[in-house]
Structures are given as structure tokens and as C-alpha cells.
Amino acid sequence: MTGRSHLVLGVACVLTAMSAAWIAPSFEGLCAGALGSLVPDIDTERSMLGSRLKPVSRLLARWCGHRTVTHSLFVPFALAVLIATELGQKALAGPLGAFLIGYASHILGDLPTGGCWALYPLSRNRIAFWPYAKVGSFREYLVLLGSLALLCVLSYHNLCAQPGETAHRAKSVRFIAQERLRAYEQADHQLPRSET
Ligand SMILES: [Zn+2]
């Protein structure tokens, strides 16, 4: 995928995660997701981020090549475990979690556009998904549009489901409160009346 497509997909994935209340909605979260969606391509100086950090991207390209180690799902997974261990699970609901979602979205976005080492270190095979779409081609935009449509449906579903859940929870709380009130009233009736 092109850098622009990765940016759009990464931000859309973070927005969907926000709609599901996995990530706290914030501008920082969106920026972190956008950054995460560009980081895996730091292994090539032709990418948006790699062209700005040429020494790093040249070193990585020489060391492991494009779409290899930085394109493994193990990287965001290991980072998530590290963040949860060091900073607590709550940290994953903030910009750090958004960064990891953006990162993972990049790997998934590269699967139909040539593939990558998604399962490294378990496998050094380039894993690719059908339908194959050349980077920057019309097909890539179709894949992107399809993914965005799916994310829109998921976000809509999440946003519609949450008020229902809240209402359900509110009803439960009201029910418990009514039950307690009834129990107090019954207890009050059973108290011996004071004689005057
Ligand atoms: Zn890539």
C-alpha cells in the first residue's frame, strides 16, 4: 500500500477502536495511530517516514530488506506485552494502544498488496492475501474502499450498540435500587412499634 493509503486505513482502524471504547477518544490517539501506520515502512527510504530518516531506513534495508522484520505482527504484539507489563494495561487504552493498532493495520494492509513477513519469526515466507493488488493501483484503492466500508459498518454498529448497553445497565441499576427499597420498606413494617 502507498503511505497515504496506510495513513487513511490506520486512522480509520483507530476510529473504529475508539467507537468500540477500546481506545479513549483523543487527538493524540489519532496522531499516534497515523504514526504507527507509517512506522513499518521505515525499512525503505522510498516510504513517507523512511525518506525523512534515511540513515535508519538504509541501515534496516541493508540488514533485513523491505517488508520483513518490521512487518511482523510479532512487533506490535511484543510491544503491547511490554507496555502492559511496564505501564499497566490502562496504557493500552491511550495513544500507545492507538499506535499499535496503526502499526498492525499497516501489516494487514500490505497482505493484499504483495504480502510481507507477517508471521516472522515463526515463518520467513512472504504471506499474501487474495485479491492481489499492485501498490498504488486502482485495485489497491478498491481494497482500501472495501476495508473502509467494513470499518464504517463496525463503527456504526458499535455506536448504536453502546447506548443500548447503557440503557440495559441503567435498567439493572434501577431494578436493584427498587428491590433494596422494597426490602427496607418490609423491614420497616416488621419493626416493633414503640409504645407511648
Ligand atoms: Zn509496508
Residues whose N, C-alpha, C, O or C-beta is under 5 A from the ligand:
A	BS01	ZN	P40 D41 D110
